[in-house]
Amino acid sequence: MPDMPSKKELRKGPDDHGFQLNMRAVVGGIIAVALVAFIAGNSQDAKVQFLFFSATMPLWIVLTCTALLGAAVGALLTQRRQRRKQRNA
């Protein structure tokens, strides 16, 4: 039986080099640009309290840490969902 091309290979056109612009990438890019602009515009100091920890630091550091933690949680949840789909398939 001859090797059949994969779905990915069939979808590729003559000028397609693997780059596809999809809606998720566009929305993600817009959110990233907005986040960077928001962080850059908030450089004053802020008092931060977390449980028993209290500190004064630049607000951009707080916003950057919050964004990174949110991205990490989102990535972990996406990974968990993909593993669950693979198990149920």
N, C-alpha and C positions, 0 to 999 in steps of 0.2 A: 504494500500500500504506500503510495507516494506521500511525502510530507506535505501536509496542508498548511497554507499560510494562516497565521493567527488573525484574530479580529483586528488587532492593532495594526498589523501589516496591511490588511485590506483597507483600513480607513485612511492610511497615509496616501497623500497625493504626491505628484512628482516634485513639488516645491516644499513639501512638509518636512521639516527637520526636527520634529518632535515637540515644537512649541505650539501650544494651543492656548488661546486666551479665553478663559471661561468666566462666568459671572462671579464665581467664588473668588478668583484671583483679583478681579477688578474691585469688588467690594472690600476685600482684605487690604488692597493697596490704598484705597480711599480712607479706610479706618486707620491704617498705619500713618498716613500723612497727617490726618487730623489729630491723632494722638501725639505725634512729634511736635506739631504746632501748639497744641494745648500745653504740653510739658515745657516747651521753650518759653511760653508766655507766662509761666508761673515759677519765677525764680526767687521769690521772697522766702524768708524763713517761716517755719511753721512749727508749732509745738505738737508733738506726736505722742500719744499714749496708747500702749498696748499691754493689757494685763497689768503687770507690775513694772513695766518699763516706761520711762518717760524721757523724752529728749527733744531738743530743738535742732532742726536741720533744714536745709533748703528743701522747699516744696517739690522741686523737680526730682529729687532723689526719692521722695515718698511716692510720687506718681509713677516714676519708672519702676520701682520695686513692685508697686501694686499691679501695674500692667504686666510685668514679667510673671508674677504669681498667677494672675488670671490666665495668661497664655499657657502656663504649665498645667493648670487645672483643666483647661479646655483640651489640651493635647492628651492628657491622661484619660479623660473621659472618652475622647474619640478612639483612643487605642483600645480601651475596654470594650466599647461598642463594636469595634471591628473584630476583636477576638470572639465576642459572643456570637456575631454573625457567622464567623467561620466555623465555630463549634456546632451551630444549629444547621449549617448547610449540608 
